[in-house]
Amino acid sequence: MTENHPVTPSPELVKQWRAAASNVPATLSTDSGGRRDYIDFIATRAAQWGADAELEACCEWLGTRTVGFPAELRADRRPKPPSLKRVALLQLDVLNADLGLEGKGVDLSQIRRALEQLDD
């Protein structure tokens, strides 16, 4: 590990990644071309951490020059996964379409209204 690089994870963070990867098998994986799953896990965590660190540094730099842009950049580059409510509504739409194709029309409006009442 390059100690003088500005984007270097702390030894504590590396230790956390190793602990998190302890349940990942360290045997050779046949479906990943001979790479070790454990190493892939650590490499993925390191890449994500480095990308997040770089994004935060860019947002901090932009924050001294522009107003509002860092928050927009962060939201666009690290979108949040859809809420459980949104996923449930999409699944309800798929269910409704599938039932319609089978000729089994069902009134799902009560379920839809209940889901729409939930907080995101």
C-alpha positions as CSV (number, residue, x, y, z in Angstrom):
1,M,0.0,0.0,0.0
2,T,1.3,3.4,-0.9
3,E,1.6,5.3,2.4
4,N,2.0,8.8,0.9
5,H,-1.0,8.7,-1.5
6,P,-3.7,11.2,-0.4
7,V,-6.4,8.6,-0.8
8,T,-5.2,5.7,1.4
9,P,-7.5,3.9,3.8
10,S,-6.6,3.9,7.4
11,P,-5.3,0.6,9.0
12,E,-8.5,0.6,11.1
13,L,-10.6,0.7,8.0
14,V,-8.6,-2.1,6.3
15,K,-9.1,-4.1,9.5
16,Q,-12.8,-3.6,9.3
17,W,-12.9,-4.8,5.7
18,R,-10.9,-7.9,6.6
19,A,-13.4,-8.6,9.4
20,A,-16.3,-8.1,7.1
21,A,-14.8,-10.4,4.5
22,S,-14.1,-13.2,7.1
23,N,-17.3,-15.0,6.0
24,V,-16.4,-14.8,2.3
25,P,-14.7,-18.1,1.2
26,A,-11.0,-17.7,0.3
27,T,-11.0,-20.6,-2.0
28,L,-10.6,-20.3,-5.7
29,S,-13.9,-19.6,-7.4
30,T,-14.6,-21.5,-10.6
31,D,-17.1,-18.9,-11.9
32,S,-14.7,-15.9,-11.5
33,G,-11.8,-17.1,-13.7
34,G,-9.7,-18.3,-10.8
35,R,-9.8,-15.1,-8.7
36,R,-10.4,-15.5,-5.0
37,D,-13.8,-14.3,-3.7
38,Y,-12.2,-12.9,-0.6
39,I,-9.9,-10.7,-2.6
40,D,-12.7,-9.6,-4.8
41,F,-14.7,-8.6,-1.7
42,I,-11.8,-6.5,-0.4
43,A,-11.0,-5.0,-3.8
44,T,-14.6,-4.0,-4.2
45,R,-14.8,-2.4,-0.8
46,A,-11.6,-0.5,-1.4
47,A,-12.7,0.8,-4.8
48,Q,-16.1,1.9,-3.4
49,W,-14.3,3.7,-0.5
50,G,-11.8,5.4,-2.9
51,A,-14.6,6.5,-5.2
52,D,-16.6,7.9,-2.3
53,A,-13.5,9.7,-0.9
54,E,-12.8,11.3,-4.2
55,L,-16.5,12.4,-4.6
56,E,-16.4,14.0,-1.2
57,A,-13.2,15.8,-2.0
58,C,-14.6,17.1,-5.2
59,C,-17.8,18.2,-3.5
60,E,-15.8,20.0,-0.8
61,W,-13.7,21.7,-3.5
62,L,-16.8,22.7,-5.4
63,G,-18.5,23.9,-2.3
64,T,-16.0,26.7,-1.9
65,R,-16.8,27.9,-5.4
66,T,-20.4,27.2,-6.1
67,V,-23.7,27.0,-4.1
68,G,-25.9,23.9,-4.3
69,F,-23.8,22.1,-6.9
70,P,-22.0,19.7,-4.5
71,A,-25.3,18.3,-3.2
72,E,-26.6,17.8,-6.7
73,L,-23.4,16.1,-7.7
74,R,-23.5,13.8,-4.7
75,A,-27.1,12.9,-5.3
76,D,-26.5,12.1,-9.0
77,R,-23.4,10.1,-8.4
78,R,-24.6,8.1,-5.3
79,P,-28.3,7.6,-5.9
80,K,-30.2,6.0,-3.2
81,P,-31.9,2.7,-3.9
82,P,-35.7,2.8,-4.4
83,S,-37.7,2.8,-1.2
84,L,-39.6,-0.3,-0.1
85,K,-42.8,1.6,-0.9
86,R,-41.7,2.3,-4.5
87,V,-40.6,-1.3,-5.0
88,A,-43.9,-2.6,-3.6
89,L,-45.9,-0.3,-5.9
90,L,-43.9,-1.5,-8.9
91,Q,-44.4,-5.1,-8.0
92,L,-48.2,-4.4,-7.6
93,D,-48.2,-3.0,-11.2
94,V,-46.4,-6.1,-12.5
95,L,-48.9,-8.4,-10.6
96,N,-51.8,-6.5,-12.0
97,A,-50.5,-6.7,-15.5
98,D,-49.8,-10.5,-15.1
99,L,-53.3,-11.1,-13.8
100,G,-54.7,-9.1,-16.6
101,L,-52.9,-11.2,-19.2
102,E,-54.3,-14.3,-17.6
103,G,-57.8,-12.9,-17.7
104,K,-58.0,-12.8,-13.9
105,G,-58.9,-9.2,-13.2
106,V,-58.6,-8.4,-9.6
107,D,-59.3,-5.1,-7.9
108,L,-56.0,-4.1,-6.3
109,S,-57.0,-0.5,-5.6
110,Q,-57.2,-1.0,-1.9
111,I,-53.7,-2.4,-1.7
112,R,-52.4,0.5,-3.9
113,R,-54.1,3.1,-1.7
114,A,-52.6,1.5,1.4
115,L,-49.1,1.5,-0.1
116,E,-49.4,5.1,-1.2
117,Q,-50.3,6.1,2.3
118,L,-46.9,4.8,3.6
119,D,-43.9,7.1,4.1
120,D,-41.1,6.8,1.6
